């Protein structure tokens, strides 16, 4: 079975250059690539800068994603923001993985099992959405905590797992030092996604492990994607063998 995953730091729907709040641009940038599973970071809920919108529902409804789950992480004076997963397929067993390092911003990973349905068979895929810290030592500690979490401890080595998100990995070392020794592959390659208007850094990543195949990957570089956020959407096409 073939499916497409998109990971995207939407920057609360605020343009990276013009600083205007326009969620319609975010929707258009995502809709253009027709993903099956969407993993988002910096999603607002009840914040004045984004008209107090609950963005996870506005996005999911506009994109016709029946299944959605939201994980608020950072609480503001009014409202909060965090991660979200939207999917065409059912999501279950939702878990939060605490990645907060003392004296740093609150961070959590959002984990969910996704049931992909083929014409005759179905399979379960573990999704983990991350938004890692800005400091190198912080990211290293967060990845180690994630890989040693109860969620990962319960997963067989051949079980399909996709970890995606804004890794803030400026030098691209997390894959080589931490994910590969744990059996993960860098599904997205080194696609530059930041800043959106003229990308020079591959801050966003997709990693996979288990019985799953990578078909292709790309960063969406449409005019809308260059304007809608300070990151560009990162897309990976997978094949999941059916029994």
PEVENPE-V47353 format. One record per residue. N is the residue number from 0. OMEGA is omega in whole degrees, 0 to 359 (999 if undefined). Layout:
{{N/OMEGA} {N/OMEGA}}
This chain:
{{0/180} {1/178} {2/184} {3/176} {4/174} {5/169} {6/191} {7/168} {8/189} {9/175} {10/179} {11/182} {12/183} {13/182} {14/182} {15/181} {16/185} {17/177} {18/179} {19/176} {20/178} {21/182} {22/178} {23/177} {24/177} {25/180} {26/181} {27/180} {28/179} {29/184} {30/183} {31/185} {32/173} {33/179} {34/174} {35/179} {36/184} {37/179} {38/190} {39/173} {40/181} {41/179} {42/185} {43/171} {44/175} {45/183} {46/182} {47/183} {48/180} {49/175} {50/179} {51/179} {52/165} {53/192} {54/182} {55/181} {56/178} {57/180} {58/182} {59/180} {60/181} {61/183} {62/179} {63/175} {64/185} {65/186} {66/180} {67/176} {68/186} {69/180} {70/176} {71/182} {72/184} {73/179} {74/180} {75/177} {76/172} {77/179} {78/184} {79/176} {80/183} {81/186} {82/177} {83/171} {84/175} {85/186} {86/170} {87/183} {88/182} {89/176} {90/182} {91/177} {92/182} {93/182} {94/172} {95/177} {96/184} {97/179} {98/184} {99/176} {100/182} {101/180} {102/178} {103/179} {104/179} {105/179} {106/173} {107/171} {108/179} {109/183} {110/178} {111/172} {112/183} {113/182} {114/180} {115/185} {116/172} {117/181} {118/183} {119/185} {120/174} {121/179} {122/181} {123/180} {124/175} {125/178} {126/175} {127/182} {128/185} {129/168} {130/188} {131/186} {132/184} {133/182} {134/182} {135/180} {136/179} {137/179} {138/179} {139/179} {140/181} {141/180} {142/178} {143/179} {144/178} {145/183} {146/179} {147/183} {148/177} {149/180} {150/180} {151/181} {152/183} {153/186} {154/175} {155/185} {156/181} {157/179} {158/179} {159/179} {160/173} {161/173} {162/185} {163/175} {164/177} {165/184} {166/182} {167/186} {168/188} {169/186} {170/176} {171/185} {172/185} {173/180} {174/182} {175/188} {176/191} {177/185} {178/181} {179/177} {180/178} {181/176} {182/181} {183/173} {184/178} {185/187} {186/187} {187/186} {188/182} {189/181} {190/181} {191/185} {192/185} {193/349} {194/190} {195/185} {196/179} {197/190} {198/176} {199/182} {200/176} {201/183} {202/182} {203/184} {204/171} {205/178} {206/178} {207/178} {208/174} {209/186} {210/182} {211/184} {212/177} {213/179} {214/182} {215/177} {216/178} {217/171} {218/180} {219/186} {220/177} {221/178} {222/179} {223/180} {224/178} {225/184} {226/194} {227/185} {228/172} {229/173} {230/169} {231/176} {232/177} {233/188} {234/174} {235/175} {236/182} {237/167} {238/178} {239/181} {240/178} {241/181} {242/999}}
